Amino acid sequence: MSLSEACQLFGYSRQAYYRRQARALDQKQTAEQVVGLVRQIRLRMPRLGTRKLHHLLQGSSGA
């Protein structure tokens, strides 16, 4: 079955399919970055609580 046929069967356009794929990839990359930051912080401060960790991550994200 081709992608076009599968999309038509489920009522989605090919554009919507590819947009969803791109969004999933972006979310995966963001999650990997967060895990990397958490690991770096945990190596330096292994006993840091989750609230303080969250606060540190909020400050490093620029938000």
C-alpha positions, 0 to 999 in steps of 0.5 A: 500500500502506498503512502497516498493510499494509506493517507486517503484511507485514514482521511489525512493528507500527505502534507498532514502526515509529513507535518506530523513526522516533522513535529515528532522529530522536533519533540524527540530532539527537544527531549534529548536536549533536556535529558542531556542538560539534566544529566550534566546538572545531576553529575555536578549536583546529584542530590539536587531536588526536582523543584530546583532542577526544574528552576535551573532548567527554566533559567537555562532555556532562555524563557 
